[in-house]
Amino acid sequence: MRLSTKDFSLASAFEADFLEIDLALLAGLGENRARVLAALCDRPVYGVNTGMGRLAGVASPASSTHQRNLLIGRAVGGPPWLSAREVRWLLLVRLRHLLAPEAGASPALVTFLVDRLNEGFTPAVPRTGLGSAGEIIPLAHAFQTFLGVGTVLVDGVETPASEVLARPYEPGLKEGATLIQGSPLAETLAAFALTEVRRLIDAQTLAAAIAIDVLGAPQAIYRPSLAGDDRVLRSVLCEVGGLIHGAVERREVVQAPVSVRVAPRGIAHLTRVAGELDEVLGRSAPTDSPVFLDGEFVSTTGFHAVELGLRMDAVTAALVHLGEVSVQRTHRLLDERFSGLPAQLAMDPGPQAGLVPLHKRAVGELHALRRLATPATLGSVDTSAGQEDVQAFAWAAGNQLRDACARMFAITACELITGSQARWLADGEGAPGLRAAYERLRTLVPPVAEDRSLGPDVTALTAVINSASFAPFRRVTHSEESLHPREEVHRAMEE
């Protein structure tokens, strides 16, 4: 993949086998770098000829040694490390930042980074214990390895960078400071989480439709017109309505449990806040500090990714609510009073436990999920002798959101297995729009004719629904206004 502008696609670059920087882009970087070096004079420039943090007022020789020290002295983290895939995305985010003229990076640094990406070079980057304003600690770990210092991961094994790197990089003026600015770790975690959240939206839409179908719930409440002017909710209702179209309503069910009725609202809310997170993540702004702007060096707050962190906290809270709804639906499916099916969906209730232990697993996952609802972005503490007195902790919100997604995938797998078992025990094939999903679920998790350990089934189905290959239901459009929820939220935002 040839990179010809600073605004390249991260997703395309992530999947590319080989990256190449366009010569014209490198030439432009070289010209800009010359202007940056010419602008460096006797006046103080943060992190170039001064210390950092509380020592920003202390003069320091403008040298490569100072830039090396900025990277080495701040690498105080430890395991757990980011995965190789997360590190690759982080390096690509950093590359995109370096290609912006305001960063003032040299063609040599950009070329060196691209070469490392092509080699699969994987620095050991800490995931937690990062109490700095911005992400100086993890970024120091990531880029001290360019100097042949610190640790890299070779097939997951911690290895000294000096043993892997044939030719270390010698940072030029300002480059060490540039490499540890911004919040690319938070951006990385947000990007991975968004992919998982979108899969959860699809899987939860399917789970909700199955519950409606199996319980024979009244369907009038899912009419799109009941969404009013809420276009996101209308889109979800259209999706659900298409899936349950043709389902048999049980005459004795006057009103379904709340968890069944409000499912589309919970899904719509998650869709909305995920769209807001996506919008924040897609913004472009300088992240370096100082930036080279209009011929001078200007300090910025690009490291303070508070909006990204708070949006991730909001998505986590939406997942917790959806998890509560899903666990309750699972319980209703197991209850013969609501389903009209054998108790606990067992072939022989009493001698057999049926699927009720599956609900207990979901409850355990929900208990862990609820504890993630406390906002991770809040809780600043003085550091650097008071110079850095506020942190955004956006990286922590990202870790928390990834953990919440993992819990929610397990909860969703439990509900899907339960719904599949219920349809297997019930009369009829179910709604036409769900039959392909039922067939696939039964292939992935065979019906439970007698008690067996369902832990491996949960693990296997969790992996499947959190994969790009999972196509849980056909796309249904019942009106010209019906869009996939993510498409709907983007259009609503544009308007």
NORNORLIN-V754031 format. One record per backbone hydrogen bond with DSSP energy under -0.5 kcal/mol. NH is the residue of the N-H (numbers start at 1). CO is the residue of the C=O. Records with the same first field share a line. If there is no record, write none. Layout:
NH->CO + CO
This chain:
3->1 + 20
4->2
8->6
10->8
13->9
14->10
15->11
16->12
20->1
22->3
26->22
27->23
28->24
29->25
30->26
31->27
32->28
33->29
34->30
35->31
36->32
37->33
38->34
39->35
40->36 + 37
41->39
47->51
48->45
49->45
50->45
51->55 + 58
55->52
56->53
58->55
59->57
60->49
63->61
67->63
68->64
69->65
70->66
71->67 + 68
72->68
73->69
75->72
76->74
82->125
87->83
88->84
89->85
90->86
91->87
92->88
93->89
94->90
95->91
96->92
97->93
98->94
99->95
100->97
103->100
104->100 + 101
105->98
110->106
111->107
112->108
113->109
114->110
115->111
116->112
117->113
118->114
119->115
120->116 + 117
121->116
124->151
125->123
126->124
127->80
131->129
134->132
135->182
139->135
140->136
141->137
142->138
143->139
144->140
145->141
146->143
147->144
148->145
149->144
152->159
153->122
154->152 + 157
155->153
157->154
159->152
161->150
163->160
164->160 + 161
165->161
166->164
169->146
171->169
175->172
176->172
178->174
179->175
180->176 + 177
181->178
187->183
188->184
189->185
190->186
191->187
192->188
193->189
194->190
195->191
196->192
197->193
198->194
199->195
200->196
201->197
202->198
203->199
204->200
205->201
206->202
207->203
208->204
209->205
210->206
211->207
212->208
213->209
214->210
215->211
216->212 + 213
217->212
222->219
223->220
226->223
227->224
228->225
230->227
231->229
234->230
235->231
236->232
237->233
238->234
239->235
240->236
241->237
242->238
243->239
244->240
245->241
247->244
250->216
251->249
253->250
254->252
260->257
261->257
262->258
265->262
266->262
267->263
268->264
269->265
270->266
271->267
272->268
273->269
274->270
275->271
276->272
277->273
278->274
279->275
280->276
281->277
282->278
283->280
290->298
291->298
292->102
293->291 + 296
296->293
298->291 + 296
304->301
305->303
306->304
309->305
310->306
311->307
312->308
313->309
314->310
315->311
316->312
317->313
318->314
319->315
320->316
321->317
322->318
323->319
324->320
325->321
326->322
327->323
328->324
329->325
330->326
331->327
332->328
333->329
334->330
335->331 + 332
336->334
338->335
339->335
340->336
344->334
345->342
346->343
349->346
350->352
351->349
352->348
355->344
356->353
358->355
359->355
360->356
361->357
362->358
363->359
364->360
365->361
366->362
367->363
368->364
369->365
370->366
371->367
372->369
373->370
383->388
386->383
387->384
388->383
389->387
397->393
398->394
399->395
400->396
401->397
402->398
403->399
404->400
405->401
406->402
407->403
408->404
409->405
410->406
411->407
412->408
413->409
414->410
415->411
416->412
417->413
418->414
419->415
420->416
421->417
422->418
423->419
424->420
425->421
426->422
432->245
433->245
434->431
435->431 + 432
438->434
439->435
440->436
441->437
442->438
443->439
444->440
445->441
449->447
454->452
458->454
459->455
460->456
461->457
462->458
463->459
464->460
465->461
466->462
467->464
470->467
471->469
472->470
482->479
487->484
488->484
489->485
490->486
491->487
492->488
493->489
494->490
495->491
